[in-house]
Amino acid sequence: MRLLSPVRTLTATATAVILGLGLAACGTDQEPSGTSGSQGATSAAFPVAIEHKYGTTEIKAEPKRVVVVGLVEQDALLALGVVPVATTEWFGGHPGAVWPWATDELGSAAKPEVLTNTDGIKFEKVAALRPDLIVGLYSNLTAEDYATLSKIAPTLAQPKDTIDYGVSWQQATRIVGAAVGRKEQAEKVVADVEAKFAAAKAANPKFAGATALVATQWEGYYVYGAQDPRGRLLQDLGFKMPDGLDAITGKEFGKSISRERTDLLDTDVMIWLVDKHDADKAKIHADPLYAKLDVKTQAREVFLENGELLGGATSFITPLSLPYLLDGLVPQLAAAVDGDPATEVERAPAK
């Protein structure tokens, strides 16, 4: 599976609205997962109004049954001590769509029910879970999707000033924190992870101002833009995006480039997300246009396999994945950007 997009696109079909609302009434016998942290919502946190792409959502009381229709927000919830009743599976196949970096936060709580995102949102299944909050920040919810979900429960759509699938991990964490009455905890979570970024930048001054890019193989070469979480990751480490990238990606999180724009890949460091490490690396290196670029001849590349935990974390950018990701990726970036072709970029152990 190529981690191009959140499953390329979620094409939602708003069918059976009335049926879905009816299912919400009969619902499921599953008890609310509620909260599992030592600190609950603050007493004065509600009601709270949260703005987003389709208006403003008011949450009148602490949510007890949270359903995630976005693709990564379970990590922000878990970081704040809230276990969702359902998550939406993107990739990975982990029980409850809870990755290994988040299992400590899940603890002994029941794993969330997993919703698939093929053929759009399963509105009936969402309704049957009887949610009192639906979270879809890292998503491409349409106005129709939002209208349908809002009839089931208060719904948080993607922020109004971001592209679809473009919300930053900081913004997502803060919005989730406000929605569940844990704003102060959310600020601490963000501050703790940002401190790890600051330490990585301080230890690697060559990152500052160096150009970097994340790409994969899809219809040629597919590059992730500055507003994509993968691009934001590099910028948070001090790197800058190559000139001309914004003009290519526009209002999308990424786009395939023509062979005439292979020069865009000639950055100070490249991260390649691949399905098979050795085979795909050899395929990329066999491209005569790419093979002559300095990024290849000077060994400025990092290859990450999607099926391995570090490769997955590079696409699943959250406050829980990032500490693990930074520990494994930063040494590889340092080796790639040091200006010495003899420095080997050691592949992280497969997990």
Summary of the structure (lengths in Angstrom):
residues: 351
radius of gyration: 20.6
end to end distance: 16.9
largest distance: 64.8
contacts: 1195
relative contact order: 0.14
helix: 38%
strand: 16%
